[in-house]
Amino acid sequence: MEKLFTVRLAADENAVEILDQTLLPNRVEYLRLETREQLWEAISELRVRGAPAIGVCAGFGMYVIAGKIAGDILPELRMAGEYLVSSRPTAVNLSWAVNRMLRCAEENNGSRERMLTALRAECNAISDEDIATCRAISENGLTLVKSGDGILTHCNAGALAAVEYGTGLGTLLLGKERGWEFHAYCDETRPLLQGARLTSFELDHAGIDTTLICDSAASMLMKQGKIQACFVGCDRVAANGDVANKIGTRSVAVNAMYHGIPFYVFCPGSTIDFSCASGDDIVIEERGADEIREKFFAQPVAEKSVKCWNPAFDITDAKLVTAIVTERGIARYPYTESLRELYPDRKSPSEATR
C-alpha cells in the first residue's frame, strides 16, 4: 500500500501540498495550495488539521507566499501571517510557526534572495523537527503502556495530524513497528467524526486491532475493564497544565479519573503556551450549527429553528491529566513546576509581558 503523506512543500516550491482529510476515508486526494486564501480555507475547513501538521503547513505556506510577493516582502508577509492565524485561533502551533517564519524574515531582511533562502531553510527545519519530535514523543509514550493494552483515543493525533507518527497515536504506531500489540478503541468524535474518519482509518491501515465506538460508549468500556489508558493529543496546553483539545476530551478525562484509568496528553513543546496562565485564558473556537444538524447526514437531523452550540474544543483541567508526554520527557502534576523543568528556556506568563 502506498504510504500517505499529510503535508509537504511541492517540488516546484510554488505550493503546499496536503492530503484533503475532509474526504477520508472514502477518497484519498491531494490539494495544491498556492495562495494565502487557499491556505486559510484549507486550515479553517480542516482539510489539514492537527496541531503539528497545521504548524508545518503554515511554515511552508509562509515561504510560498513570500516567494510570490513582488515588492518589499516583509510588510506583506506580516499581513499574510496575521491573516493565516485567524483561520484557527485556538491552535497555538499555527501562530507559533507563523511567528517563527516572521522572525526569520526579519533577521534576514537584506536582499530578496537572502530572505527567501533563509525562509526555505526555516520551513524545512520546522518539518524536520516535527518528525524528530513526534518520534521522541512516541518513544516516551511506550514507557507508559505494555503490549496487549486497550487504549481509548479521542479525535485524531496520529501521522495524519503531523508529518510522521503524530503525538497521541505515535506510541501505538511505533509500538506496532516493534511487534507490540494494542487494541485501540476510537471515539467517533462528533460532530466532525475525526475518530471515525481518520483515527480508525489510520490505525486499521497500520494493522492495529481497531474498534470504532460512539463517544457515549467510552464510559461503559472503562467499567468493563477493557481500557488501560486514554491517549489524546491537544491544540494548546496552558502553563498550569490545563489542556485545550477537541470537544469531548474533558468528558473522557472525567470518566477516566472516576474509573482509575490514566489519561495521557501527548504534545510537542511548541503546543505548550507559557504565556497563557490557565485554560480560562484560551479562546474557544465556535463553529457553525450545520456541522451538528447536517454534516455527514443524508438529511438534516434537526430543524433549522433549533439552536445549536458547537464549540470546537473544551478545556480539560490539569488535575484530570495523569501526565503530559512531550519530546523532552513526561510531565506530571503540578504542571506549573514539571513543564517548567522540561522547558526552562521558554518564557513564563510574567516574563512574556515584559
Beta strands, then each sheet from edge to edge (+ up, - down):
strand 1: 7-9
strand 2: 16-19
strand 3: 30-33
strand 4: 150-153
strand 5: 183-187
strand 6: 209-213
strand 7: 229-232
strand 8: 236-238
strand 9: 243-246
strand 10: 263-266
strand 11: 272-273
strand 12: 313-316
strand 13: 323-326
strand 14: 329-331
sheet 1: 1+ 2- 3+
sheet 2: 6+ 5+ 4+ 7+ 10+ 13+ 14-
sheet 3: 11+ 8+ 9- 12+
end
